Amino acid sequence: MKALATVFVAVAGVGCAGSGGDARYPAREQGCAVKSFPEEPSMPVDDLGVVTVECAAAGGTCERQVLDVVCKRGGDVAWGFASNAITSARFVVHAAHTHRVTQGPRERGCAVQVFRDAPPMRTENIGPVTALCAEDDSRDVCLRELQDQACLLGGDVLWQLDGPVREGNKQRMRGRAAHTK
């Protein structure tokens, strides 16, 4: 139990340290996919800072804990694993995110292609978007608000739509924003 508390404190401390993250890359769920590189990555990335994790036991579980901290920072790339000893219980790597193809936020009302399922063309996923609408708004009004949320994130594709679903005196609609490559 004491070892678990040590790991938790180390991981929690790392997650709070640093610049507070890059607003372009919101936190991702634990267990998210992360590309790992022994040295510098082979593609352009935006640096999210150094991640240090003290683990009670070396090996695969410690590496996954490091990757989970990268996820929490919004990263999808971890590099610098070769600088750590194979048997180390202390990992230090760089967290990063693949360089976005978006050029930043777009204006509300921008053109957005909408797909119920996965888009048929190559896209870069930006992340989930949510629209909270009045209970008497039509589906089209709620969808336009969802498209606007994608625009504000720099997206031009909206997919995997859900809703609108009534929640109290509001409607909630969800989807995933992406940008064509």
C-alpha positions in Angstrom: 0.0 0.0 0.0 2.9 2.4 0.8 4.4 1.7 -2.6 1.1 2.5 -4.3 0.9 5.8 -2.4 4.5 6.6 -3.5 3.6 6.0 -7.1 0.4 8.1 -6.8 2.2 11.0 -5.2 5.0 10.9 -7.8 2.5 10.8 -10.7 0.2 13.4 -9.2 3.1 15.7 -8.5 4.4 15.4 -12.1 0.9 16.1 -13.5 0.7 19.4 -11.6 4.3 20.6 -12.3 5.3 22.7 -15.2 3.6 25.4 -17.3 0.1 24.0 -16.9 0.0 22.4 -20.3 -0.7 23.6 -23.8 -4.3 24.8 -24.3 -4.3 23.4 -27.9 -3.9 19.9 -26.5 -6.4 19.0 -23.7 -5.8 16.2 -21.3 -6.4 12.7 -22.8 -7.8 9.7 -21.1 -5.5 7.3 -19.2 -4.3 4.4 -21.4 -4.5 6.6 -24.6 -2.3 5.7 -27.5 1.2 7.3 -27.3 4.0 6.9 -29.9 7.2 6.2 -28.1 10.7 7.0 -29.4 14.1 6.1 -28.0 15.5 9.5 -29.1 14.0 12.5 -30.8 10.8 11.8 -32.8 10.9 11.5 -36.5 8.0 13.9 -37.2 7.4 17.5 -36.2 6.0 17.9 -32.7 4.9 20.5 -30.2 6.9 20.1 -27.0 4.8 19.7 -23.8 7.7 19.5 -21.4 9.6 16.9 -19.4 7.8 14.1 -17.6 9.4 12.4 -14.6 7.8 9.5 -12.8 9.1 7.5 -9.8 7.8 4.0 -9.8 7.8 1.4 -7.1 8.7 -1.4 -9.6 10.7 -1.1 -12.8 9.4 -2.6 -16.1 6.3 -2.3 -18.3 4.0 -0.9 -15.6 6.3 2.0 -15.0 6.5 2.8 -18.7 2.7 2.8 -18.9 2.6 5.2 -15.9 4.9 7.5 -17.8 2.7 7.3 -20.9 -0.4 8.0 -18.8 1.2 11.2 -17.6 2.0 12.1 -21.2 -1.8 11.5 -21.9 -2.7 13.7 -19.0 -0.6 16.5 -20.5 -2.4 16.1 -23.8 0.4 14.4 -25.5 0.5 11.6 -28.1 4.3 11.3 -28.3 6.9 10.4 -25.7 10.5 10.6 -26.6 13.9 10.1 -24.8 13.3 6.6 -23.5 16.9 5.6 -24.5 18.2 7.9 -21.8 16.7 5.8 -19.1 18.3 2.6 -17.8 16.3 -0.6 -18.6 15.9 -1.5 -15.0 15.2 2.1 -13.8 12.3 2.8 -11.5 12.6 6.5 -12.4 11.7 7.5 -15.9 12.4 10.9 -17.5 11.0 11.5 -21.0 9.8 14.4 -23.1 6.0 14.7 -23.7 4.9 16.1 -27.0 2.0 16.2 -29.4 2.3 15.7 -33.2 2.3 19.1 -34.8 -1.2 20.1 -35.7 -2.2 20.8 -39.3 -4.8 23.3 -38.2 -3.9 27.0 -38.3 -5.7 27.8 -35.1 -9.3 28.8 -34.3 -11.7 29.6 -37.1 -14.8 31.9 -37.1 -18.2 30.7 -36.0 -20.2 29.8 -39.2 -17.2 28.3 -41.0 -17.8 25.5 -43.4 -17.8 22.1 -41.6 -18.3 18.7 -43.3 -20.5 16.5 -41.1 -20.3 12.7 -41.0 -22.4 10.3 -38.8 -19.5 7.8 -38.8 -15.8 8.1 -39.5 -14.9 10.6 -42.3 -14.0 9.0 -45.6 -10.9 11.2 -46.1 -7.6 11.5 -44.1 -8.1 13.8 -41.1 -6.3 14.8 -37.9 -8.5 14.3 -34.9 -8.7 17.4 -32.7 -11.0 16.1 -30.0 -14.5 15.9 -28.6 -16.9 18.8 -28.9 -20.2 19.5 -27.1 -23.1 21.8 -27.8 -25.5 22.8 -25.0 -28.7 24.1 -26.6 -32.1 25.4 -25.4 -34.7 22.7 -24.9 -36.8 24.2 -27.8 -33.9 24.5 -30.3 -34.3 22.4 -33.4 -31.7 19.7 -34.2 -30.4 22.0 -37.0 -29.8 24.8 -34.5 -28.0 22.5 -32.1 -26.0 21.0 -34.9 -24.8 24.4 -36.1 -23.7 25.2 -32.5 -21.7 21.9 -32.6 -20.2 22.9 -35.9 -19.2 26.2 -34.4 -17.5 24.5 -31.5 -15.5 22.5 -34.1 -14.7 25.8 -35.9 -13.4 27.4 -32.7 -10.9 24.5 -32.4 -9.7 24.9 -35.9 -11.7 21.9 -37.3 -13.4 21.6 -40.7 -14.8 18.1 -40.1 -17.4 16.9 -37.5 -18.1 13.2 -37.1 -19.5 10.5 -34.7 -22.5 12.6 -33.8 -24.6 11.9 -30.8 -27.8 13.6 -29.9 -29.3 16.0 -29.2 -30.2 14.4 -25.9 -32.4 16.2 -23.3 -30.6 17.0 -20.1 -32.8 18.9 -17.6 -34.1 22.0 -19.4 -31.3 21.8 -22.1 -30.3 19.6 -25.0 -26.8 18.3 -25.3 -25.2 17.2 -28.6 -21.8 15.7 -29.0 -19.3 14.8 -31.7 -15.7 14.7 -32.7 -13.8 17.6 -34.4 -11.1 17.0 -36.9 -9.2 18.8 -39.6 -8.6 17.5 -43.2 -4.9 16.7 -43.9 
